[in-house]
Amino acid sequence: MMLTDFNAVLLTLKLALVSTLVLLVLGTPLAWWLARSRWRYRFLVDAAVALPLVLPPTVLGFYLLLAFGSGGLMGLPTLAFTFTGLVIGSVIYSLPFVVQPLRDAFVAVGTPPLEAAATLGATPFQAFFSVVLPMARPGFLTAAVLGFAHTMGEFGVVLMIGGNIPGETRVASIAIYERVEGLDYVAAHELAVLLLLLSFGLLALVYGLNRRARVVGA
């Protein structure tokens, strides 16, 4: 594997890690609201969160490019073709892979544990951290792994908003495309196998840990 390809893998892992951390911070309160809200039009927020599941990545990347390019959204500094722009695009594109498992985990917790905590004098904030988070731990694991793995495999969004700048926006998926375009199938195969093994390992980890948690819970 060439040094440029190795750097692309490292940048991919960095992007996936940063994006996943941001997604967990932003996605947790959003998922909690979706799980607990009785707002009549909550389904619109559900639909907006799930939109990246059906929206072509290039469409999302195109509008992000318009928003973050020169003279874009509200006069903000240009974020296109930067690592920050990649993180923002990745967070938006991977949002449902984090929010939906968290929402389902919060729904599974139910109301009785919170009511029991309240009778013991716990505030809603205390109940969330002492009761909800431990009970929803498998959901957090699933959300983190899915968000991380999905970010690693992104192509359309990162290509549109990040381009192919070595050391800055050239991630592994783009490096594979570049190798195939240059008919260097050996290098493309090495990168593809590495991503395949990483993705499979992450999914095997989450399924294995969740299975163990169900066995222990039983």
C-alpha positions as CSV (number, residue, x, y, z in Angstrom):
1,M,0.0,0.0,0.0
2,M,1.4,3.4,-1.0
3,L,1.9,6.1,1.5
4,T,-0.8,8.3,0.0
5,D,-3.3,5.4,0.3
6,F,-2.2,4.8,3.9
7,N,-2.8,8.5,4.7
8,A,-6.2,8.3,3.1
9,V,-7.1,5.4,5.4
10,L,-5.9,7.4,8.4
11,L,-7.9,10.4,7.3
12,T,-10.9,8.1,6.9
13,L,-10.6,6.8,10.4
14,K,-10.1,10.3,11.8
15,L,-13.2,11.5,9.9
16,A,-15.3,8.6,11.1
17,L,-14.2,9.1,14.7
18,V,-14.8,12.8,14.8
19,S,-18.2,12.5,13.0
20,T,-19.3,9.7,15.3
21,L,-18.5,11.7,18.4
22,V,-20.4,14.7,17.0
23,L,-23.3,12.5,16.1
24,L,-23.6,11.0,19.6
25,V,-23.5,14.5,21.2
26,L,-26.1,15.9,18.8
27,G,-28.1,12.8,18.2
28,T,-28.7,11.8,21.8
29,P,-31.0,14.7,22.8
30,L,-32.7,14.5,19.4
31,A,-33.3,10.8,19.7
32,W,-34.6,11.3,23.3
33,W,-37.0,14.0,22.1
34,L,-38.2,11.7,19.3
35,A,-38.7,8.9,21.7
36,R,-40.6,11.0,24.3
37,S,-42.4,13.7,22.3
38,R,-46.1,13.6,21.8
39,W,-46.0,16.6,19.3
40,R,-48.6,16.1,16.6
41,Y,-46.1,16.8,13.8
42,R,-43.2,14.8,15.1
43,F,-43.4,12.6,12.0
44,L,-41.9,15.5,10.0
45,V,-38.8,15.5,12.2
46,D,-38.6,11.7,11.8
47,A,-38.8,12.1,8.1
48,A,-36.1,14.8,8.0
49,V,-33.8,12.6,10.1
50,A,-34.4,9.6,7.8
51,L,-34.1,11.6,4.6
52,P,-30.4,10.6,4.0
53,L,-31.4,7.0,3.8
54,V,-33.2,7.6,0.5
55,L,-31.7,10.8,-0.8
56,P,-28.9,10.2,-3.4
57,P,-25.6,11.2,-1.7
58,T,-24.7,13.4,-4.7
59,V,-27.8,15.5,-4.1
60,L,-27.0,16.1,-0.5
61,G,-23.3,16.8,-1.4
62,F,-24.4,19.2,-4.2
63,Y,-26.5,21.3,-1.8
64,L,-23.8,21.3,0.8
65,L,-21.4,22.4,-1.8
66,L,-23.7,25.3,-2.6
67,A,-24.1,26.1,1.1
68,F,-20.5,25.9,2.1
69,G,-18.8,27.1,-1.1
70,S,-17.6,30.7,-1.8
71,G,-20.4,33.1,-1.1
72,G,-22.6,30.3,0.3
73,L,-24.8,30.0,3.4
74,M,-25.2,33.2,5.3
75,G,-21.7,34.5,4.4
76,L,-19.9,31.8,6.5
77,P,-16.3,31.1,5.7
78,T,-15.8,28.6,2.9
79,L,-16.0,25.1,4.3
80,A,-16.0,23.3,0.9
81,F,-12.9,21.2,0.3
82,T,-11.9,21.3,4.0
83,F,-11.9,18.6,6.6
84,T,-14.5,20.6,8.6
85,G,-16.8,20.5,5.6
86,L,-16.3,16.7,5.4
87,V,-17.3,16.4,9.1
88,I,-20.4,18.4,8.6
89,G,-21.4,16.5,5.5
90,S,-20.7,13.2,7.2
91,V,-22.8,14.1,10.3
92,I,-25.8,15.0,8.2
93,Y,-25.5,11.9,5.9
94,S,-24.9,9.5,8.8
95,L,-27.5,11.1,11.1
96,P,-30.2,8.4,10.8
97,F,-27.7,5.6,11.5
98,V,-27.1,7.1,14.9
99,V,-30.5,8.7,15.8
100,Q,-32.7,5.8,14.9
101,P,-30.9,3.1,17.1
102,L,-30.8,5.6,20.0
103,R,-34.5,6.4,19.6
104,D,-35.4,2.8,19.6
105,A,-33.3,2.1,22.7
106,F,-34.9,5.0,24.5
107,V,-38.4,3.8,23.5
108,A,-37.5,0.3,24.9
109,V,-36.5,1.8,28.2
110,G,-40.2,2.8,28.7
111,T,-41.7,5.1,31.3
112,P,-41.8,2.8,34.5
113,P,-38.1,3.1,35.3
114,L,-38.3,6.9,35.0
115,E,-41.4,7.0,37.3
116,A,-39.6,4.8,39.8
117,A,-36.6,7.1,39.7
118,A,-38.9,10.1,40.2
119,T,-40.5,8.5,43.3
120,L,-37.0,8.2,44.8
121,G,-36.4,11.9,44.3
122,A,-34.3,11.9,41.1
123,T,-34.7,14.8,38.8
124,P,-35.3,14.2,35.1
125,F,-31.6,15.0,34.4
126,Q,-30.4,12.6,37.1
127,A,-32.8,9.9,36.0
128,F,-31.6,10.2,32.4
129,F,-27.9,9.6,33.4
130,S,-28.5,7.1,36.2
131,V,-31.3,5.0,34.6
132,V,-31.8,5.7,30.9
133,L,-28.2,5.7,29.8
134,P,-27.2,2.4,31.4
135,M,-30.3,0.7,30.1
136,A,-29.8,2.1,26.6
137,R,-26.1,1.1,26.4
138,P,-26.6,-1.5,23.7
139,G,-28.4,1.2,21.6
140,F,-25.4,3.5,22.0
141,L,-23.0,0.8,21.0
142,T,-25.1,0.1,17.9
143,A,-25.4,3.8,17.0
144,A,-21.7,4.4,17.4
145,V,-20.6,1.4,15.3
146,L,-23.2,2.1,12.5
147,G,-22.3,5.8,12.4
148,F,-18.6,5.0,12.3
149,A,-18.9,2.3,9.7
150,H,-21.2,4.3,7.5
151,T,-18.9,7.3,7.6
152,M,-16.0,5.1,6.5
153,G,-17.8,4.0,3.4
154,E,-19.1,7.4,2.2
155,F,-18.3,8.5,-1.3
156,G,-20.8,10.7,-3.0
157,V,-21.1,13.3,-0.3
158,V,-17.4,13.5,0.5
159,L,-16.5,13.7,-3.2
160,M,-18.9,16.6,-3.8
161,I,-18.0,18.7,-0.8
162,G,-14.4,17.6,-0.2
163,G,-13.0,16.8,-3.6
164,N,-9.7,14.9,-3.7
165,I,-7.0,16.8,-1.8
166,P,-4.3,14.6,-0.4
167,G,-3.9,14.9,3.4
168,E,-7.0,17.1,3.6
169,T,-10.1,15.5,2.0
170,R,-8.8,12.4,0.2
171,V,-10.5,9.6,2.1
172,A,-10.2,5.9,1.3
173,S,-13.4,5.6,-0.8
174,I,-12.1,8.3,-3.1
175,A,-8.6,6.7,-3.2
176,I,-10.2,3.5,-4.3
177,Y,-12.1,5.3,-7.1
178,E,-9.0,7.0,-8.2
179,R,-7.0,3.7,-8.3
180,V,-9.7,2.1,-10.4
181,E,-9.9,5.1,-12.7
182,G,-6.1,4.7,-13.2
183,L,-6.5,0.9,-13.8
184,D,-4.4,0.2,-10.7
185,Y,-6.6,-2.7,-9.6
186,V,-4.0,-4.1,-7.2
187,A,-3.9,-1.0,-5.1
188,A,-7.7,-0.6,-5.3
189,H,-8.1,-4.2,-4.2
190,E,-5.8,-3.7,-1.1
191,L,-7.8,-0.6,0.0
192,A,-11.2,-2.3,-0.7
193,V,-10.2,-5.4,1.3
194,L,-9.0,-3.3,4.2
195,L,-12.3,-1.4,4.3
196,L,-14.2,-4.6,4.0
197,L,-12.5,-6.2,6.9
198,L,-12.8,-3.1,9.1
199,S,-16.6,-2.8,8.3
200,F,-17.2,-6.5,8.9
201,G,-15.2,-6.5,12.1
202,L,-17.2,-3.5,13.5
203,L,-20.5,-5.1,12.6
204,A,-19.4,-8.4,14.1
205,L,-18.4,-6.6,17.3
206,V,-21.7,-4.9,17.7
207,Y,-23.8,-8.0,17.0
208,G,-21.6,-10.1,19.3
209,L,-21.9,-7.7,22.2
210,N,-25.6,-7.2,21.7
211,R,-26.1,-11.0,21.7
212,R,-24.0,-11.2,24.9
213,A,-26.1,-8.5,26.5
214,R,-29.3,-10.3,25.6
215,V,-28.0,-13.6,27.1
216,V,-26.9,-11.8,30.3
217,G,-30.3,-10.0,30.5
218,A,-32.1,-13.3,30.1
